[in-house]
């Protein structure tokens, strides 16, 4: 289970869907603002590097959260405060 979760996270942070990359490239080509083109170019470069190096490409520093459903009889092991 852990390997599946880690694999899903790695895929989510290293692979941007092709249609999103295409939309970003099209936006880059249409954009007239130098600042916007610079930022779109950085995002596209980050995507390329992320795919090559298998490193995260997200532009934010968000925290991963997972919804978990568990029954009332589920026992959790973990750190006590």
PyMOL Python script that loads the backbone (N, CA, C, O; Angstrom):
from pymol import cmd

cmd.read_pdbstr("""\
ATOM      1  N   UNK A   1       0.819  -1.184   0.000  1.00  0.00           N
ATOM      2  CA  UNK A   1       0.000   0.000   0.000  1.00  0.00           C
ATOM      3  C   UNK A   1       0.873   1.262   0.000  1.00  0.00           C
ATOM      4  O   UNK A   1       0.595   2.215  -0.729  1.00  0.00           O
ATOM      5  N   UNK A   2       1.920   1.262   0.814  1.00  0.00           N
ATOM      6  CA  UNK A   2       2.795   2.430   0.888  1.00  0.00           C
ATOM      7  C   UNK A   2       3.430   2.700  -0.474  1.00  0.00           C
ATOM      8  O   UNK A   2       3.509   3.852  -0.902  1.00  0.00           O
ATOM      9  N   UNK A   3       3.880   1.654  -1.152  1.00  0.00           N
ATOM     10  CA  UNK A   3       4.497   1.831  -2.466  1.00  0.00           C
ATOM     11  C   UNK A   3       3.508   2.435  -3.459  1.00  0.00           C
ATOM     12  O   UNK A   3       3.893   3.265  -4.283  1.00  0.00           O
ATOM     13  N   UNK A   4       2.251   2.035  -3.392  1.00  0.00           N
ATOM     14  CA  UNK A   4       1.236   2.570  -4.294  1.00  0.00           C
ATOM     15  C   UNK A   4       0.995   4.055  -4.029  1.00  0.00           C
ATOM     16  O   UNK A   4       0.862   4.846  -4.964  1.00  0.00           O
ATOM     17  N   UNK A   5       0.941   4.424  -2.762  1.00  0.00           N
ATOM     18  CA  UNK A   5       0.727   5.832  -2.410  1.00  0.00           C
ATOM     19  C   UNK A   5       1.923   6.668  -2.837  1.00  0.00           C
ATOM     20  O   UNK A   5       1.755   7.737  -3.425  1.00  0.00           O
ATOM     21  N   UNK A   6       3.125   6.195  -2.549  1.00  0.00           N
ATOM     22  CA  UNK A   6       4.333   6.929  -2.937  1.00  0.00           C
ATOM     23  C   UNK A   6       4.390   7.053  -4.460  1.00  0.00           C
ATOM     24  O   UNK A   6       4.731   8.113  -4.985  1.00  0.00           O
ATOM     25  N   UNK A   7       4.064   5.995  -5.151  1.00  0.00           N
ATOM     26  CA  UNK A   7       4.057   6.030  -6.614  1.00  0.00           C
ATOM     27  C   UNK A   7       3.051   7.034  -7.158  1.00  0.00           C
ATOM     28  O   UNK A   7       3.342   7.760  -8.108  1.00  0.00           O
ATOM     29  N   UNK A   8       1.877   7.073  -6.561  1.00  0.00           N
ATOM     30  CA  UNK A   8       0.853   8.025  -6.996  1.00  0.00           C
ATOM     31  C   UNK A   8       1.298   9.463  -6.744  1.00  0.00           C
ATOM     32  O   UNK A   8       1.080  10.340  -7.579  1.00  0.00           O
ATOM     33  N   UNK A   9       1.917   9.699  -5.602  1.00  0.00           N
ATOM     34  CA  UNK A   9       2.414  11.043  -5.292  1.00  0.00           C
ATOM     35  C   UNK A   9       3.509  11.435  -6.285  1.00  0.00           C
ATOM     36  O   UNK A   9       3.497  12.544  -6.820  1.00  0.00           O
ATOM     37  N   UNK A  10       4.444  10.535  -6.528  1.00  0.00           N
ATOM     38  CA  UNK A  10       5.525  10.832  -7.467  1.00  0.00           C
ATOM     39  C   UNK A  10       4.976  11.166  -8.856  1.00  0.00           C
ATOM     40  O   UNK A  10       5.457  12.092  -9.509  1.00  0.00           O
ATOM     41  N   UNK A  11       3.983  10.421  -9.300  1.00  0.00           N
ATOM     42  CA  UNK A  11       3.380  10.691 -10.597  1.00  0.00           C
ATOM     43  C   UNK A  11       2.685  12.050 -10.587  1.00  0.00           C
ATOM     44  O   UNK A  11       2.812  12.823 -11.536  1.00  0.00           O
ATOM     45  N   UNK A  12       1.960  12.336  -9.523  1.00  0.00           N
ATOM     46  CA  UNK A  12       1.209  13.586  -9.437  1.00  0.00           C
ATOM     47  C   UNK A  12       2.112  14.811  -9.436  1.00  0.00           C
ATOM     48  O   UNK A  12       1.735  15.849  -9.980  1.00  0.00           O
ATOM     49  N   UNK A  13       3.279  14.715  -8.847  1.00  0.00           N
ATOM     50  CA  UNK A  13       4.151  15.894  -8.741  1.00  0.00           C
ATOM     51  C   UNK A  13       5.224  15.968  -9.817  1.00  0.00           C
ATOM     52  O   UNK A  13       5.928  16.973  -9.917  1.00  0.00           O
ATOM     53  N   UNK A  14       5.360  14.917 -10.626  1.00  0.00           N
ATOM     54  CA  UNK A  14       6.384  14.941 -11.661  1.00  0.00           C
ATOM     55  C   UNK A  14       5.832  14.907 -13.081  1.00  0.00           C
ATOM     56  O   UNK A  14       6.569  15.195 -14.024  1.00  0.00           O
ATOM     57  N   UNK A  15       4.572  14.566 -13.262  1.00  0.00           N
ATOM     58  CA  UNK A  15       3.994  14.448 -14.613  1.00  0.00           C
ATOM     59  C   UNK A  15       2.767  15.345 -14.729  1.00  0.00           C
ATOM     60  O   UNK A  15       1.764  15.145 -14.045  1.00  0.00           O
ATOM     61  N   UNK A  16       2.869  16.327 -15.601  1.00  0.00           N
ATOM     62  CA  UNK A  16       1.758  17.214 -15.884  1.00  0.00           C
ATOM     63  C   UNK A  16       1.043  16.647 -17.112  1.00  0.00           C
ATOM     64  O   UNK A  16       1.703  16.287 -18.086  1.00  0.00           O
ATOM     65  N   UNK A  17      -0.289  16.560 -17.090  1.00  0.00           N
ATOM     66  CA  UNK A  17      -1.016  16.013 -18.242  1.00  0.00           C
ATOM     67  C   UNK A  17      -0.668  16.755 -19.540  1.00  0.00           C
ATOM     68  O   UNK A  17      -0.451  17.966 -19.543  1.00  0.00           O
ATOM     69  N   UNK A  18      -0.621  16.003 -20.628  1.00  0.00           N
ATOM     70  CA  UNK A  18      -0.236  16.567 -21.924  1.00  0.00           C
ATOM     71  C   UNK A  18      -1.111  17.745 -22.340  1.00  0.00           C
ATOM     72  O   UNK A  18      -0.608  18.717 -22.904  1.00  0.00           O
ATOM     73  N   UNK A  19      -2.421  17.673 -22.067  1.00  0.00           N
ATOM     74  CA  UNK A  19      -3.303  18.770 -22.470  1.00  0.00           C
ATOM     75  C   UNK A  19      -2.990  20.044 -21.689  1.00  0.00           C
ATOM     76  O   UNK A  19      -3.161  21.144 -22.215  1.00  0.00           O
ATOM     77  N   UNK A  20      -2.544  19.915 -20.468  1.00  0.00           N
ATOM     78  CA  UNK A  20      -2.171  21.081 -19.667  1.00  0.00           C
ATOM     79  C   UNK A  20      -0.882  21.695 -20.209  1.00  0.00           C
ATOM     80  O   UNK A  20      -0.764  22.916 -20.320  1.00  0.00           O
ATOM     81  N   UNK A  21       0.075  20.844 -20.542  1.00  0.00           N
ATOM     82  CA  UNK A  21       1.340  21.341 -21.115  1.00  0.00           C
ATOM     83  C   UNK A  21       1.056  22.053 -22.440  1.00  0.00           C
ATOM     84  O   UNK A  21       1.612  23.119 -22.706  1.00  0.00           O
ATOM     85  N   UNK A  22       0.206  21.472 -23.253  1.00  0.00           N
ATOM     86  CA  UNK A  22      -0.147  22.095 -24.533  1.00  0.00           C
ATOM     87  C   UNK A  22      -0.799  23.461 -24.305  1.00  0.00           C
ATOM     88  O   UNK A  22      -0.464  24.429 -24.988  1.00  0.00           O
ATOM     89  N   UNK A  23      -1.714  23.541 -23.361  1.00  0.00           N
ATOM     90  CA  UNK A  23      -2.378  24.814 -23.062  1.00  0.00           C
ATOM     91  C   UNK A  23      -1.371  25.858 -22.568  1.00  0.00           C
ATOM     92  O   UNK A  23      -1.466  27.032 -22.927  1.00  0.00           O
ATOM     93  N   UNK A  24      -0.414  25.432 -21.750  1.00  0.00           N
ATOM     94  CA  UNK A  24       0.619  26.353 -21.276  1.00  0.00           C
ATOM     95  C   UNK A  24       1.495  26.840 -22.429  1.00  0.00           C
ATOM     96  O   UNK A  24       1.841  28.019 -22.495  1.00  0.00           O
ATOM     97  N   UNK A  25       1.851  25.930 -23.336  1.00  0.00           N
ATOM     98  CA  UNK A  25       2.668  26.323 -24.493  1.00  0.00           C
ATOM     99  C   UNK A  25       1.916  27.310 -25.384  1.00  0.00           C
ATOM    100  O   UNK A  25       2.482  28.296 -25.856  1.00  0.00           O
ATOM    101  N   UNK A  26       0.630  27.028 -25.605  1.00  0.00           N
ATOM    102  CA  UNK A  26      -0.184  27.927 -26.423  1.00  0.00           C
ATOM    103  C   UNK A  26      -0.317  29.290 -25.756  1.00  0.00           C
ATOM    104  O   UNK A  26      -0.252  30.320 -26.427  1.00  0.00           O
ATOM    105  N   UNK A  27      -0.502  29.300 -24.449  1.00  0.00           N
ATOM    106  CA  UNK A  27      -0.591  30.565 -23.713  1.00  0.00           C
ATOM    107  C   UNK A  27       0.724  31.331 -23.819  1.00  0.00           C
ATOM    108  O   UNK A  27       0.723  32.550 -23.993  1.00  0.00           O
ATOM    109  N   UNK A  28       1.836  30.626 -23.715  1.00  0.00           N
ATOM    110  CA  UNK A  28       3.157  31.243 -23.841  1.00  0.00           C
ATOM    111  C   UNK A  28       3.301  31.912 -25.207  1.00  0.00           C
ATOM    112  O   UNK A  28       3.773  33.044 -25.308  1.00  0.00           O
ATOM    113  N   UNK A  29       2.892  31.202 -26.252  1.00  0.00           N
ATOM    114  CA  UNK A  29       3.021  31.738 -27.611  1.00  0.00           C
ATOM    115  C   UNK A  29       2.119  32.951 -27.835  1.00  0.00           C
ATOM    116  O   UNK A  29       2.503  33.872 -28.555  1.00  0.00           O
ATOM    117  N   UNK A  30       0.942  32.970 -27.240  1.00  0.00           N
ATOM    118  CA  UNK A  30      -0.011  34.076 -27.422  1.00  0.00           C
ATOM    119  C   UNK A  30       0.296  35.286 -26.543  1.00  0.00           C
ATOM    120  O   UNK A  30      -0.067  36.414 -26.876  1.00  0.00           O
ATOM    121  N   UNK A  31       0.950  35.049 -25.447  1.00  0.00           N
ATOM    122  CA  UNK A  31       1.136  36.094 -24.431  1.00  0.00           C
ATOM    123  C   UNK A  31       1.973  37.254 -24.959  1.00  0.00           C
ATOM    124  O   UNK A  31       3.003  37.058 -25.604  1.00  0.00           O
ATOM    125  N   UNK A  32       1.507  38.460 -24.671  1.00  0.00           N
ATOM    126  CA  UNK A  32       2.223  39.654 -25.110  1.00  0.00           C
ATOM    127  C   UNK A  32       3.054  40.287 -23.993  1.00  0.00           C
ATOM    128  O   UNK A  32       4.013  41.007 -24.267  1.00  0.00           O
ATOM    129  N   UNK A  33       2.698  40.027 -22.764  1.00  0.00           N
ATOM    130  CA  UNK A  33       3.427  40.597 -21.629  1.00  0.00           C
ATOM    131  C   UNK A  33       4.745  39.850 -21.423  1.00  0.00           C
ATOM    132  O   UNK A  33       4.764  38.622 -21.342  1.00  0.00           O
ATOM    133  N   UNK A  34       5.837  40.596 -21.340  1.00  0.00           N
ATOM    134  CA  UNK A  34       7.142  39.967 -21.114  1.00  0.00           C
ATOM    135  C   UNK A  34       7.188  39.226 -19.785  1.00  0.00           C
ATOM    136  O   UNK A  34       7.743  38.131 -19.692  1.00  0.00           O
ATOM    137  N   UNK A  35       6.606  39.827 -18.771  1.00  0.00           N
ATOM    138  CA  UNK A  35       6.616  39.200 -17.439  1.00  0.00           C
ATOM    139  C   UNK A  35       5.818  37.901 -17.460  1.00  0.00           C
ATOM    140  O   UNK A  35       6.260  36.893 -16.909  1.00  0.00           O
ATOM    141  N   UNK A  36       4.658  37.917 -18.085  1.00  0.00           N
ATOM    142  CA  UNK A  36       3.834  36.709 -18.160  1.00  0.00           C
ATOM    143  C   UNK A  36       4.543  35.624 -18.977  1.00  0.00           C
ATOM    144  O   UNK A  36       4.537  34.452 -18.601  1.00  0.00           O
ATOM    145  N   UNK A  37       5.148  36.022 -20.089  1.00  0.00           N
ATOM    146  CA  UNK A  37       5.894  35.045 -20.904  1.00  0.00           C
ATOM    147  C   UNK A  37       7.062  34.460 -20.114  1.00  0.00           C
ATOM    148  O   UNK A  37       7.336  33.262 -20.191  1.00  0.00           O
ATOM    149  N   UNK A  38       7.743  35.314 -19.357  1.00  0.00           N
ATOM    150  CA  UNK A  38       8.843  34.842 -18.518  1.00  0.00           C
ATOM    151  C   UNK A  38       8.346  33.788 -17.533  1.00  0.00           C
ATOM    152  O   UNK A  38       8.965  32.734 -17.383  1.00  0.00           O
ATOM    153  N   UNK A  39       7.229  34.069 -16.861  1.00  0.00           N
ATOM    154  CA  UNK A  39       6.685  33.124 -15.879  1.00  0.00           C
ATOM    155  C   UNK A  39       6.170  31.847 -16.529  1.00  0.00           C
ATOM    156  O   UNK A  39       6.403  30.755 -16.011  1.00  0.00           O
ATOM    157  N   UNK A  40       5.483  31.967 -17.643  1.00  0.00           N
ATOM    158  CA  UNK A  40       5.027  30.767 -18.353  1.00  0.00           C
ATOM    159  C   UNK A  40       6.217  29.944 -18.836  1.00  0.00           C
ATOM    160  O   UNK A  40       6.182  28.714 -18.786  1.00  0.00           O
ATOM    161  N   UNK A  41       7.262  30.609 -19.299  1.00  0.00           N
ATOM    162  CA  UNK A  41       8.470  29.903 -19.718  1.00  0.00           C
ATOM    163  C   UNK A  41       9.111  29.150 -18.565  1.00  0.00           C
ATOM    164  O   UNK A  41       9.578  28.023 -18.734  1.00  0.00           O
ATOM    165  N   UNK A  42       9.134  29.770 -17.396  1.00  0.00           N
ATOM    166  CA  UNK A  42       9.679  29.091 -16.214  1.00  0.00           C
ATOM    167  C   UNK A  42       8.858  27.866 -15.846  1.00  0.00           C
ATOM    168  O   UNK A  42       9.414  26.827 -15.491  1.00  0.00           O
ATOM    169  N   UNK A  43       7.543  27.982 -15.928  1.00  0.00           N
ATOM    170  CA  UNK A  43       6.680  26.835 -15.629  1.00  0.00           C
ATOM    171  C   UNK A  43       6.951  25.705 -16.621  1.00  0.00           C
ATOM    172  O   UNK A  43       7.092  24.548 -16.224  1.00  0.00           O
ATOM    173  N   UNK A  44       7.023  26.035 -17.897  1.00  0.00           N
ATOM    174  CA  UNK A  44       7.294  25.010 -18.914  1.00  0.00           C
ATOM    175  C   UNK A  44       8.661  24.365 -18.710  1.00  0.00           C
ATOM    176  O   UNK A  44       8.809  23.154 -18.874  1.00  0.00           O
ATOM    177  N   UNK A  45       9.653  25.164 -18.355  1.00  0.00           N
ATOM    178  CA  UNK A  45      10.993  24.607 -18.092  1.00  0.00           C
ATOM    179  C   UNK A  45      10.966  23.706 -16.859  1.00  0.00           C
ATOM    180  O   UNK A  45      11.607  22.655 -16.835  1.00  0.00           O
ATOM    181  N   UNK A  46      10.220  24.125 -15.839  1.00  0.00           N
ATOM    182  CA  UNK A  46      10.081  23.318 -14.634  1.00  0.00           C
ATOM    183  C   UNK A  46       9.445  21.965 -14.948  1.00  0.00           C
ATOM    184  O   UNK A  46       9.840  20.941 -14.391  1.00  0.00           O
ATOM    185  N   UNK A  47       8.473  21.971 -15.830  1.00  0.00           N
ATOM    186  CA  UNK A  47       7.831  20.716 -16.245  1.00  0.00           C
ATOM    187  C   UNK A  47       8.845  19.812 -16.940  1.00  0.00           C
ATOM    188  O   UNK A  47       8.909  18.615 -16.659  1.00  0.00           O
ATOM    189  N   UNK A  48       9.630  20.378 -17.840  1.00  0.00           N
ATOM    190  CA  UNK A  48      10.653  19.589 -18.541  1.00  0.00           C
ATOM    191  C   UNK A  48      11.664  18.997 -17.563  1.00  0.00           C
ATOM    192  O   UNK A  48      11.978  17.809 -17.630  1.00  0.00           O
ATOM    193  N   UNK A  49      12.165  19.819 -16.665  1.00  0.00           N
ATOM    194  CA  UNK A  49      13.152  19.353 -15.689  1.00  0.00           C
ATOM    195  C   UNK A  49      12.543  18.293 -14.785  1.00  0.00           C
ATOM    196  O   UNK A  49      13.180  17.282 -14.491  1.00  0.00           O
ATOM    197  N   UNK A  50      11.308  18.521 -14.344  1.00  0.00           N
ATOM    198  CA  UNK A  50      10.640  17.551 -13.476  1.00  0.00           C
ATOM    199  C   UNK A  50      10.512  16.179 -14.113  1.00  0.00           C
ATOM    200  O   UNK A  50      10.723  15.156 -13.461  1.00  0.00           O
ATOM    201  N   UNK A  51      10.167  16.167 -15.390  1.00  0.00           N
ATOM    202  CA  UNK A  51      10.039  14.882 -16.090  1.00  0.00           C
ATOM    203  C   UNK A  51      11.402  14.210 -16.256  1.00  0.00           C
ATOM    204  O   UNK A  51      11.524  12.999 -16.076  1.00  0.00           O
ATOM    205  N   UNK A  52      12.418  14.988 -16.596  1.00  0.00           N
ATOM    206  CA  UNK A  52      13.762  14.426 -16.807  1.00  0.00           C
ATOM    207  C   UNK A  52      14.374  13.931 -15.500  1.00  0.00           C
ATOM    208  O   UNK A  52      14.936  12.837 -15.442  1.00  0.00           O
ATOM    209  N   UNK A  53      14.260  14.740 -14.459  1.00  0.00           N
ATOM    210  CA  UNK A  53      14.917  14.453 -13.178  1.00  0.00           C
ATOM    211  C   UNK A  53      14.032  13.709 -12.175  1.00  0.00           C
ATOM    212  O   UNK A  53      14.499  13.325 -11.103  1.00  0.00           O
ATOM    213  N   UNK A  54      12.765  13.507 -12.517  1.00  0.00           N
ATOM    214  CA  UNK A  54      11.779  12.910 -11.589  1.00  0.00           C
ATOM    215  C   UNK A  54      11.721  13.680 -10.270  1.00  0.00           C
ATOM    216  O   UNK A  54      11.778  13.105  -9.183  1.00  0.00           O
ATOM    217  N   UNK A  55      11.607  15.005 -10.406  1.00  0.00           N
ATOM    218  CA  UNK A  55      11.460  15.870  -9.236  1.00  0.00           C
ATOM    219  C   UNK A  55      10.168  16.665  -9.375  1.00  0.00           C
ATOM    220  O   UNK A  55       9.654  16.821 -10.483  1.00  0.00           O
ATOM    221  N   UNK A  56       9.642  17.165  -8.274  1.00  0.00           N
ATOM    222  CA  UNK A  56       8.367  17.895  -8.324  1.00  0.00           C
ATOM    223  C   UNK A  56       8.429  19.123  -9.234  1.00  0.00           C
ATOM    224  O   UNK A  56       9.449  19.807  -9.316  1.00  0.00           O
ATOM    225  N   UNK A  57       7.315  19.383  -9.909  1.00  0.00           N
ATOM    226  CA  UNK A  57       7.224  20.526 -10.812  1.00  0.00           C
ATOM    227  C   UNK A  57       6.178  21.537 -10.360  1.00  0.00           C
ATOM    228  O   UNK A  57       5.985  22.551 -11.030  1.00  0.00           O
ATOM    229  N   UNK A  58       5.524  21.301  -9.287  1.00  0.00           N
ATOM    230  CA  UNK A  58       4.486  22.213  -8.830  1.00  0.00           C
ATOM    231  C   UNK A  58       5.072  23.564  -8.469  1.00  0.00           C
ATOM    232  O   UNK A  58       6.206  23.663  -8.000  1.00  0.00           O
ATOM    233  N   UNK A  59       4.285  24.596  -8.693  1.00  0.00           N
ATOM    234  CA  UNK A  59       4.740  25.958  -8.461  1.00  0.00           C
ATOM    235  C   UNK A  59       4.439  26.451  -7.049  1.00  0.00           C
ATOM    236  O   UNK A  59       4.771  27.588  -6.712  1.00  0.00           O
ATOM    237  N   UNK A  60       3.831  25.634  -6.236  1.00  0.00           N
ATOM    238  CA  UNK A  60       3.533  26.059  -4.874  1.00  0.00           C
ATOM    239  C   UNK A  60       4.206  25.132  -3.874  1.00  0.00           C
ATOM    240  O   UNK A  60       4.840  24.146  -4.252  1.00  0.00           O
ATOM    241  N   UNK A  61       4.067  25.448  -2.632  1.00  0.00           N
ATOM    242  CA  UNK A  61       4.669  24.612  -1.590  1.00  0.00           C
ATOM    243  C   UNK A  61       3.574  24.019  -0.718  1.00  0.00           C
ATOM    244  O   UNK A  61       3.719  23.926   0.501  1.00  0.00           O
ATOM    245  N   UNK A  62       2.492  23.626  -1.343  1.00  0.00           N
ATOM    246  CA  UNK A  62       1.349  23.094  -0.617  1.00  0.00           C
ATOM    247  C   UNK A  62       1.664  21.819   0.147  1.00  0.00           C
ATOM    248  O   UNK A  62       2.704  21.191  -0.046  1.00  0.00           O
ATOM    249  N   UNK A  63       0.749  21.465   1.003  1.00  0.00           N
ATOM    250  CA  UNK A  63       0.868  20.259   1.811  1.00  0.00           C
ATOM    251  C   UNK A  63      -0.037  19.185   1.238  1.00  0.00           C
ATOM    252  O   UNK A  63      -1.191  19.451   0.900  1.00  0.00           O
ATOM    253  N   UNK A  64       0.480  17.984   1.130  1.00  0.00           N
ATOM    254  CA  UNK A  64      -0.340  16.870   0.654  1.00  0.00           C
ATOM    255  C   UNK A  64      -1.377  16.509   1.705  1.00  0.00           C
ATOM    256  O   UNK A  64      -1.055  16.373   2.885  1.00  0.00           O
ATOM    257  N   UNK A  65      -2.600  16.357   1.280  1.00  0.00           N
ATOM    258  CA  UNK A  65      -3.657  15.898   2.181  1.00  0.00           C
ATOM    259  C   UNK A  65      -4.407  14.764   1.497  1.00  0.00           C
ATOM    260  O   UNK A  65      -4.561  14.743   0.276  1.00  0.00           O
ATOM    261  N   UNK A  66      -4.861  13.840   2.299  1.00  0.00           N
ATOM    262  CA  UNK A  66      -5.569  12.683   1.778  1.00  0.00           C
ATOM    263  C   UNK A  66      -6.849  12.467   2.566  1.00  0.00           C
ATOM    264  O   UNK A  66      -6.805  12.378   3.793  1.00  0.00           O
ATOM    265  N   UNK A  67      -7.982  12.382   1.897  1.00  0.00           N
ATOM    266  CA  UNK A  67      -9.195  12.011   2.612  1.00  0.00           C
ATOM    267  C   UNK A  67      -9.145  10.500   2.897  1.00  0.00           C
ATOM    268  O   UNK A  67      -8.840   9.706   2.008  1.00  0.00           O
ATOM    269  N   UNK A  68      -9.439  10.127   4.108  1.00  0.00           N
ATOM    270  CA  UNK A  68      -9.400   8.718   4.487  1.00  0.00           C
ATOM    271  C   UNK A  68     -10.715   8.372   5.161  1.00  0.00           C
ATOM    272  O   UNK A  68     -11.136   9.037   6.108  1.00  0.00           O
ATOM    273  N   UNK A  69     -11.352   7.336   4.670  1.00  0.00           N
ATOM    274  CA  UNK A  69     -12.572   6.859   5.302  1.00  0.00           C
ATOM    275  C   UNK A  69     -12.213   5.633   6.129  1.00  0.00           C
ATOM    276  O   UNK A  69     -11.544   4.720   5.646  1.00  0.00           O
ATOM    277  N   UNK A  70     -12.656   5.621   7.357  1.00  0.00           N
ATOM    278  CA  UNK A  70     -12.377   4.485   8.237  1.00  0.00           C
ATOM    279  C   UNK A  70     -13.599   4.238   9.102  1.00  0.00           C
ATOM    280  O   UNK A  70     -14.265   5.173   9.548  1.00  0.00           O
ATOM    281  N   UNK A  71     -13.875   3.003   9.326  1.00  0.00           N
ATOM    282  CA  UNK A  71     -15.018   2.648  10.161  1.00  0.00           C
ATOM    283  C   UNK A  71     -14.774   2.964  11.629  1.00  0.00           C
ATOM    284  O   UNK A  71     -13.652   3.270  12.032  1.00  0.00           O
ATOM    285  N   UNK A  72     -15.824   2.888  12.414  1.00  0.00           N
ATOM    286  CA  UNK A  72     -15.719   3.231  13.838  1.00  0.00           C
ATOM    287  C   UNK A  72     -14.869   2.229  14.617  1.00  0.00           C
ATOM    288  O   UNK A  72     -14.463   2.514  15.743  1.00  0.00           O
ATOM    289  N   UNK A  73     -14.594   1.059  14.035  1.00  0.00           N
ATOM    290  CA  UNK A  73     -13.785   0.054  14.722  1.00  0.00           C
ATOM    291  C   UNK A  73     -12.320   0.081  14.276  1.00  0.00           C
ATOM    292  O   UNK A  73     -11.525  -0.773  14.668  1.00  0.00           O
ATOM    293  N   UNK A  74     -11.986   1.053  13.469  1.00  0.00           N
ATOM    294  CA  UNK A  74     -10.610   1.167  12.983  1.00  0.00           C
ATOM    295  C   UNK A  74      -9.704   1.658  14.096  1.00  0.00           C
ATOM    296  O   UNK A  74     -10.013   2.646  14.763  1.00  0.00           O
ATOM    297  N   UNK A  75      -8.587   0.973  14.299  1.00  0.00           N
ATOM    298  CA  UNK A  75      -7.616   1.371  15.313  1.00  0.00           C
ATOM    299  C   UNK A  75      -6.441   2.044  14.618  1.00  0.00           C
ATOM    300  O   UNK A  75      -5.939   1.537  13.615  1.00  0.00           O
ATOM    301  N   UNK A  76      -6.005   3.168  15.139  1.00  0.00           N
ATOM    302  CA  UNK A  76      -4.903   3.905  14.567  1.00  0.00           C
ATOM    303  C   UNK A  76      -3.701   3.819  15.477  1.00  0.00           C
ATOM    304  O   UNK A  76      -3.817   3.972  16.693  1.00  0.00           O
ATOM    305  N   UNK A  77      -2.553   3.575  14.892  1.00  0.00           N
ATOM    306  CA  UNK A  77      -1.306   3.603  15.637  1.00  0.00           C
ATOM    307  C   UNK A  77      -0.585   4.872  15.252  1.00  0.00           C
ATOM    308  O   UNK A  77      -0.598   5.270  14.087  1.00  0.00           O
ATOM    309  N   UNK A  78       0.032   5.498  16.203  1.00  0.00           N
ATOM    310  CA  UNK A  78       0.752   6.707  15.874  1.00  0.00           C
ATOM    311  C   UNK A  78       1.389   7.335  17.076  1.00  0.00           C
ATOM    312  O   UNK A  78       1.354   6.781  18.175  1.00  0.00           O
ATOM    313  N   UNK A  79       1.962   8.468  16.874  1.00  0.00           N
ATOM    314  CA  UNK A  79       2.660   9.185  17.903  1.00  0.00           C
ATOM    315  C   UNK A  79       1.666   9.805  18.888  1.00  0.00           C
ATOM    316  O   UNK A  79       0.639  10.351  18.486  1.00  0.00           O
ATOM    317  N   UNK A  80       1.979   9.715  20.152  1.00  0.00           N
ATOM    318  CA  UNK A  80       1.140  10.355  21.163  1.00  0.00           C
ATOM    319  C   UNK A  80       1.757  11.697  21.495  1.00  0.00           C
ATOM    320  O   UNK A  80       2.977  11.813  21.614  1.00  0.00           O
ATOM    321  N   UNK A  81       0.923  12.706  21.645  1.00  0.00           N
ATOM    322  CA  UNK A  81       1.412  14.065  21.941  1.00  0.00           C
ATOM    323  C   UNK A  81       1.800  14.216  23.379  1.00  0.00           C
ATOM    324  O   UNK A  81       2.230  15.293  23.792  1.00  0.00           O
TER     325      UNK A  81
END
""", "prot")
cmd.dss("prot")
cmd.show_as("cartoon", "prot")
cmd.util.cbc("prot")
cmd.orient("prot")
